[in-house]
Amino acid sequence: MNTDDLILISVDDHVVEPPDMFQNHLPAKYKDVAPRVVVAEDGSDVWLYEGQQLPNIGLNAVAGKPHEEYGIDPTTFAEMRTGCYDIHDRVQDMNANGVLGSMCFPSFPQFCGQLFARTEDKQVALAMLQAYNDWHVDEWCGSYPGRFIPLALPPVWDPQLMAAEVHRMAAKGCRAVTFSENPEKLGWPSFHNEHWDPFWQAVSDTGTVVCLHIGSSSQLTITSVEAPINVMISLQPMNLVQAAADLLWSRVMTEFPLVRFALSEGGIGWIPYFLERVDYVYEHHQAWTGQDLPMKPSELFHERFITCFIDDASGLKNRDDVGIEQMTWECDYPHSDSTWPESPERLSKSLVGIPDDEIRAITYQNAMRLFHYDPFAHLPIEQATVAALRKQAIGVDTSAVSSGKEVIRPDSPVRIIDLAARAVPKSAS
């Protein structure tokens, strides 16, 4: 397939929330305690909430910078590309990259709303989280119908509230919710515990996909505090194998057969061996472990897990083993792993030799089906191709622009962990 004819839907991008996001979505009595952006002593913009400064407004939001200026340090809105936080400019950046649709994960509340879970007054916490979700669905996604797949945060401190919020958001047309790839690391019960049953039932009832993004346990997997950052970057996507194994052998698979999980930013190249291994384990060890599944583990994986990749030629070569019907593509804008603004060209290199019908499934049809998303209800398919969208990106400059600021290079993952993990919330159990 010609690169210009591709239709691309990204199931993993990120929004850097704008400073005014709470203005139109909070009851008046909560507006004075809402998160707000202030200038820190070092000149960086930070969110201030409950007297604490959150260390970064947009961790790793480096789109449009030269590669040598990539980093994770605190920054300002002025130093970021406006498409990170301005919805109109985001759509233009999508057009420039030939991307039709996007699902955007949160930044300052953390991947599954850990920030609000740490709020002591849970009425305030719920008000903030619901305001966030309303802003995301009504304002961020709603400004450009058909261009975004809405994604909700869960009130993870209370499974009954989680269930209610899933239903509330589904009524708004949102059929995706974030969750932790390992809630036990956040101080809550594991996937194997009945604690989460109201949540599993709600996502089953509404057809909502549970999205597990790398790092959503507020912890990064590292080999050593002395290891260079390249070790962490190399291993991070593949570490979702732990969540996949944890869930595949959990009671969720047998007791909630309609729940689907997305392994967000998890890559796909590791999956064929993983599936070979779990089938071997089931056949070889079932007699003494007592595990009872309704089908082979590999078949269960193909039925229940949505796989996601950015640039994964080895996974595409082994796509039959990965499972073509569950494969989806990601851009990861505006993070450093992103292929923006050359995503179509980068992806095309890995698509050589793949039949057009499989390309269409992988690049947009699977995402539409799995996330209940129909962009063509809002624009004709002929206006959704890479070429057609790029024609709309009038005056969009995608060249790298230096901030002129000295970049502090980490000599180990420790600083990254301090920034990304922040604090661990109190247990809800």
Residue pairs with C-beta under 8 A, 6 or more apart in sequence:
1 348
1 351
1 356
1 359
3 344
3 345
3 348
3 386
4 344
4 385
4 386
4 387
5 385
5 386
5 387
6 98
6 344
6 347
6 348
6 359
6 363
6 385
6 386
7 100
7 360
7 363
7 364
7 381
7 384
7 385
7 386
8 97
8 98
8 99
8 100
8 101
8 329
8 331
8 343
8 344
8 347
8 363
8 364
8 386
9 99
9 100
9 101
9 102
9 149
9 328
9 329
9 363
9 364
9 367
9 368
9 373
9 375
10 99
10 101
10 102
10 103
10 329
10 330
10 331
10 332
10 333
10 343
11 103
11 149
11 262
11 264
11 306
11 308
11 328
11 329
11 330
11 367
11 371
12 103
12 105
12 213
12 264
12 265
12 308
12 310
12 330
12 331
12 332
13 102
13 103
13 104
13 105
13 330
13 331
13 332
13 333
13 334
14 58
14 61
14 104
14 105
14 106
14 107
14 332
14 333
14 334
14 335
15 84
15 85
15 90
15 104
15 105
15 106
15 107
15 136
15 140
16 57
16 58
16 61
16 77
16 80
16 84
16 85
16 107
16 334
17 57
17 85
17 106
17 107
17 108
17 109
17 132
17 135
18 85
18 86
19 36
19 37
19 77
21 132
21 135
21 139
22 31
22 34
22 35
22 36
22 128
22 131
22 132
22 135
23 31
24 135
24 139
25 130
25 131
25 132
25 134
25 135
25 138
25 139
26 34
26 127
26 128
26 131
27 127
30 124
30 127
30 128
30 131
33 50
33 124
34 49
34 128
34 131
35 47
35 48
35 49
35 54
35 108
35 115
35 128
36 47
36 48
36 49
37 45
37 46
37 47
37 48
37 57
37 77
38 45
38 46
38 47
38 48
38 53
39 45
39 46
40 46
40 53
40 74
42 74
43 76
44 57
44 74
44 75
44 76
45 57
45 74
45 75
45 76
45 77
46 53
46 54
46 55
46 56
46 57
46 74
47 53
47 54
47 57
47 108
48 54
49 115
50 119
50 120
54 108
54 115
54 422
55 74
55 418
55 419
55 422
56 72
56 73
56 74
56 75
56 107
56 108
56 419
57 74
57 75
57 76
57 77
57 107
57 108
58 75
58 80
58 84
58 85
58 107
58 108
58 334
59 72
59 107
59 419
59 420
60 70
60 71
60 72
60 335
60 336
61 75
61 80
61 81
61 84
61 107
61 334
61 335
62 69
62 70
62 71
62 334
62 335
62 336
63 81
63 83
63 84
63 93
63 333
63 334
63 335
63 338
63 340
64 81
64 83
64 334
64 398
64 400
64 401
65 81
65 400
65 401
65 402
65 403
66 400
66 401
66 402
67 400
68 407
69 402
69 403
69 405
69 407
70 336
70 407
71 407
71 408
71 409
71 410
72 410
72 415
72 416
72 419
72 420
73 407
73 408
77 85
79 403
79 405
80 334
81 89
81 93
81 334
82 89
83 89
83 90
83 92
83 93
83 333
83 334
84 90
84 334
87 139
87 140
87 143
87 144
88 143
90 102
91 144
91 147
92 392
92 393
92 396
93 333
93 340
93 341
93 393
93 396
93 398
94 100
94 102
94 147
94 333
94 389
95 389
95 390
95 392
95 393
95 396
96 341
96 390
96 393
96 396
96 398
97 331
97 333
97 340
97 341
97 342
97 343
97 344
97 398
98 343
98 344
98 385
98 386
98 387
98 389
98 390
99 331
99 343
99 389
100 147
100 364
100 375
100 384
100 389
101 146
101 147
101 148
101 149
101 364
101 367
101 373
101 375
102 147
102 148
102 149
102 331
102 333
103 148
103 149
103 150
103 151
103 176
103 211
103 371
104 136
104 140
104 148
104 151
105 111
105 151
105 178
105 211
105 213
105 264
106 113
106 132
106 136
106 153
106 178
108 115
109 115
109 116
109 129
109 132
109 153
110 216
110 218
110 422
111 178
111 180
111 213
111 215
111 216
112 153
112 154
112 156
112 178
112 179
112 180
112 216
113 129
113 132
113 153
113 154
113 155
113 156
113 178
114 156
114 186
114 218
114 422
114 425
115 422
116 125
116 126
116 128
116 129
116 132
116 153
116 155
117 125
117 155
117 156
117 157
117 186
117 425
117 428
118 423
118 425
118 426
119 125
119 128
122 157
122 158
125 155
125 157
126 155
126 161
129 153
129 155
129 165
130 165
130 168
132 153
133 152
133 153
133 165
133 169
133 174
136 150
136 151
136 152
136 153
137 150
137 152
137 169
137 172
137 173
137 174
138 172
140 148
141 147
141 148
141 149
141 150
145 378
146 374
146 375
146 376
146 377
146 378
146 379
147 375
147 378
149 176
149 367
149 371
149 373
150 169
150 172
150 173
150 174
150 175
150 176
151 174
151 176
151 177
151 178
151 211
152 165
152 166
152 169
152 174
152 176
152 177
152 178
153 177
153 178
154 162
154 165
154 166
154 177
154 178
154 179
154 199
155 161
155 162
155 165
156 162
156 179
156 180
156 183
156 186
156 188
156 428
157 425
157 428
158 428
159 195
159 196
159 197
159 198
159 199
160 198
162 196
162 198
162 199
162 202
163 198
163 199
163 201
163 202
164 202
165 177
166 177
166 199
166 202
166 203
166 206
166 208
167 202
167 205
167 206
169 177
169 208
170 206
170 207
170 208
173 372
174 208
175 206
175 207
175 208
175 209
175 371
175 372
175 373
176 208
176 209
176 211
176 262
176 371
177 203
177 208
177 209
177 210
177 211
178 210
178 211
178 212
178 213
178 216
179 199
179 210
179 211
179 212
179 216
180 186
180 188
180 212
180 216
180 217
180 218
181 212
181 213
181 214
181 216
181 217
181 240
181 242
181 243
182 190
182 217
182 219
182 242
182 243
182 246
183 189
183 190
183 191
183 196
183 217
184 190
185 217
185 218
185 219
185 424
186 217
186 218
186 424
186 425
187 424
187 425
187 426
187 427
187 428
187 429
188 195
188 427
188 428
188 429
189 195
189 196
189 429
190 246
191 246
191 247
191 250
191 252
192 246
192 250
192 251
194 251
195 429
196 252
197 255
197 256
200 252
200 255
200 256
200 259
201 256
202 208
203 209
203 210
203 258
203 259
204 256
204 257
204 258
204 259
207 258
207 372
209 260
209 261
209 262
209 306
209 370
209 371
210 259
210 260
210 261
210 262
211 261
211 262
211 264
212 240
212 243
212 261
212 262
212 263
212 264
212 266
213 264
213 265
214 236
214 237
214 239
214 240
214 264
214 265
214 266
215 236
215 420
218 420
218 421
218 422
218 424
219 417
219 421
220 232
220 236
220 413
220 416
220 417
220 420
220 421
221 232
221 235
221 236
221 239
221 242
222 231
222 232
222 413
222 417
223 231
223 235
224 231
225 412
225 413
225 414
226 412
227 412
227 413
228 411
228 412
229 410
229 412
229 413
229 416
231 413
232 413
232 416
233 337
237 265
237 266
237 267
238 266
238 267
238 269
238 270
240 263
240 265
240 266
240 267
241 266
241 270
241 274
243 261
243 263
244 263
244 266
244 274
244 301
244 305
245 274
245 278
247 253
247 261
247 305
248 278
248 297
248 300
248 301
249 291
249 297
252 259
253 293
253 300
253 304
254 292
254 293
254 294
257 294
259 304
260 304
260 305
260 306
260 370
261 304
261 305
261 306
262 305
262 306
262 308
262 328
262 370
263 305
263 306
263 307
263 308
264 308
264 330
265 308
265 310
265 330
265 332
265 337
266 307
266 308
266 309
267 308
267 309
267 310
267 312
267 315
268 307
268 308
268 309
268 312
268 315
268 316
268 322
268 327
269 309
269 312
269 314
269 315
269 318
271 301
271 307
271 315
271 318
271 321
271 322
271 323
272 318
272 321
272 322
275 297
275 298
275 301
275 321
276 298
278 297
278 298
278 301
279 296
279 297
279 298
281 297
282 291
282 293
282 296
282 297
285 291
286 292
293 300
294 300
295 303
301 323
302 323
302 325
302 326
305 326
306 326
306 328
306 366
306 370
307 315
307 322
307 323
307 326
307 327
307 328
308 327
308 328
308 329
308 330
309 315
309 316
309 327
309 328
309 329
309 330
310 329
310 330
310 331
310 332
310 337
310 338
310 339
311 339
311 346
311 347
311 350
312 350
313 349
313 350
315 322
315 327
316 350
316 351
316 354
316 362
319 327
319 354
319 358
319 362
324 358
324 361
324 362
325 361
325 366
326 366
326 370
327 361
327 362
327 366
328 362
328 366
328 367
328 370
329 347
329 362
329 363
329 367
331 338
331 339
331 340
331 343
332 338
332 339
332 340
333 340
334 340
339 346
339 347
340 398
341 398
344 386
347 363
351 359
354 362
367 373
368 374
368 375
375 384
376 384
382 388
383 389
410 416
